[in-house]
Amino acid sequence: MSMSPSSASPGDDDMDPVADINVTPLVDVMLVLLIIFMVTAPLMMSQLPITLPKASLLEMGKPRDPLIVSFDLQNNYYIDTGGGHTDQVPYEQLPARLHAIALTMPDNLVYIRADKGTTFEKVRDLLKIAAGAGFYKVSLVSQAQQ
């Protein structure tokens, strides 16, 4: 068998042009630029020439004390409106009292404290009463485990 001679010599195979693009150096450069921008961007933001207004703490006022509604195992309900003043309220008068307080302080926070041995139904009912009175920021109070 005879082999036909090719036009390229056997030593020219190493010098053929490569059609693939080597993206590794491009990725390296882009990652370095990304890191540089991530480090310098927060530094540039803090040097903006902005004059901030001055305010004192007296202008903002003291935050309002939360309303604390508590009950124990003997079905005694208590309302603590802050400042060390706590009133014992019968269950029948509780919705009316909470509604009257909600009219004067509608955006106040309400904490509900229930005795550990009470049933969930009583806590649920008290949550309904607080929501029905007009309070929408209601939280349950518990003691941290040790």
matplotlib code that plots the C-alpha trace (Angstrom):
import matplotlib.pyplot as plt

x = [0.0, 1.2, 0.6, 0.0, 2.2, 0.5, 1.1, 2.2, 5.4, 5.3, 7.0, 4.3, 1.6, 2.7, 2.3, -1.3, -3.5, -5.8, -9.5, -10.3, -10.3, -8.5, -10.9, -8.9, -6.9, -10.1, -11.9, -8.9, -8.8, -12.6, -12.5, -9.6, -11.6, -14.7, -12.8, -11.3, -14.8, -16.3, -13.6, -13.6, -17.3, -18.2, -15.2, -16.3, -19.9, -18.8, -16.9, -19.9, -20.1, -23.4, -24.3, -26.6, -29.2, -28.7, -31.3, -31.5, -33.0, -35.4, -37.1, -37.8, -39.4, -39.4, -40.9, -44.3, -44.5, -46.2, -49.6, -49.3, -52.3, -51.8, -53.9, -53.3, -54.7, -57.5, -58.8, -57.7, -57.0, -54.6, -53.9, -50.6, -50.5, -47.0, -45.5, -46.1, -49.9, -51.7, -55.5, -57.4, -60.2, -63.0, -63.2, -66.6, -65.1, -61.9, -63.0, -64.5, -61.3, -59.0, -61.2, -61.0, -57.2, -57.0, -58.9, -56.2, -53.2, -54.1, -50.5, -49.3, -47.7, -49.5, -47.8, -49.8, -48.5, -50.2, -49.5, -47.6, -50.5, -53.2, -54.8, -54.2, -57.9, -57.7, -54.6, -56.3, -59.4, -57.3, -55.6, -59.0, -60.1, -57.0, -57.4, -61.1, -60.3, -58.1, -54.6, -52.6, -49.2, -49.7, -46.9, -46.7, -44.3, -42.3, -39.4, -36.0, -35.0, -31.9]
y = [0.0, 3.3, 6.3, 9.6, 12.4, 15.2, 18.8, 19.4, 18.0, 15.8, 18.4, 21.2, 19.6, 21.5, 24.8, 24.5, 27.3, 26.5, 27.5, 27.3, 30.4, 30.0, 31.7, 30.9, 34.2, 36.1, 34.6, 35.3, 39.0, 39.3, 37.8, 40.2, 43.1, 41.9, 41.7, 45.2, 46.7, 44.9, 46.2, 49.8, 50.4, 50.7, 53.0, 55.3, 55.6, 56.8, 59.8, 61.5, 65.2, 65.0, 67.2, 65.3, 67.1, 67.2, 65.8, 65.3, 62.4, 64.8, 65.5, 61.8, 61.3, 58.3, 55.1, 54.2, 51.5, 48.4, 47.3, 44.1, 41.8, 39.0, 36.2, 33.4, 29.9, 31.4, 33.4, 36.7, 39.2, 42.1, 45.1, 46.9, 50.2, 51.0, 53.1, 50.5, 50.8, 47.4, 46.9, 43.7, 43.4, 40.9, 38.9, 40.4, 43.9, 43.0, 43.7, 47.1, 48.2, 47.1, 48.9, 52.1, 51.9, 51.1, 54.4, 56.4, 54.3, 52.4, 51.6, 50.4, 47.0, 44.5, 41.8, 38.8, 36.9, 33.7, 31.3, 28.1, 25.8, 27.6, 26.0, 27.3, 28.1, 30.8, 32.3, 32.2, 33.9, 36.7, 37.1, 37.5, 40.0, 42.1, 42.0, 42.8, 45.8, 47.3, 46.2, 44.7, 44.4, 41.5, 39.3, 36.5, 36.7, 33.7, 33.1, 32.1, 28.5, 28.0]
z = [0.0, -0.7, 1.4, -0.2, 0.9, 2.8, 2.3, 5.9, 7.3, 10.4, 12.6, 12.0, 14.1, 17.3, 15.6, 14.6, 15.8, 18.7, 18.3, 22.0, 24.2, 27.5, 30.0, 33.2, 33.1, 32.4, 35.4, 37.6, 36.6, 37.1, 40.5, 41.6, 40.3, 42.1, 45.4, 44.9, 44.3, 47.3, 49.6, 48.3, 47.8, 51.5, 52.1, 49.3, 50.7, 54.1, 52.7, 51.1, 52.1, 54.0, 57.0, 59.3, 61.4, 65.2, 67.5, 71.2, 73.1, 74.8, 71.5, 70.8, 74.2, 76.4, 74.9, 76.3, 78.9, 77.6, 78.8, 80.8, 81.2, 83.7, 85.1, 87.5, 88.3, 90.4, 87.3, 88.7, 85.9, 86.4, 84.2, 84.6, 82.7, 83.7, 86.5, 89.1, 88.9, 88.7, 88.9, 89.5, 87.0, 86.9, 83.7, 82.7, 82.8, 81.0, 77.4, 78.3, 80.3, 77.5, 74.9, 77.0, 77.2, 73.5, 72.7, 74.5, 73.4, 70.2, 69.1, 72.5, 73.0, 75.1, 77.0, 78.2, 81.2, 82.1, 84.9, 83.8, 84.8, 82.8, 79.8, 76.3, 75.8, 78.5, 76.8, 73.5, 74.9, 76.4, 73.0, 71.3, 73.9, 73.4, 69.6, 69.9, 72.1, 69.3, 70.3, 67.4, 68.9, 71.4, 72.8, 75.2, 78.2, 79.3, 81.6, 80.2, 80.7, 82.8]

ax = plt.figure().add_subplot(projection="3d")
ax.plot(x, y, z, "-o")
ax.set_aspect("equal")
plt.show()
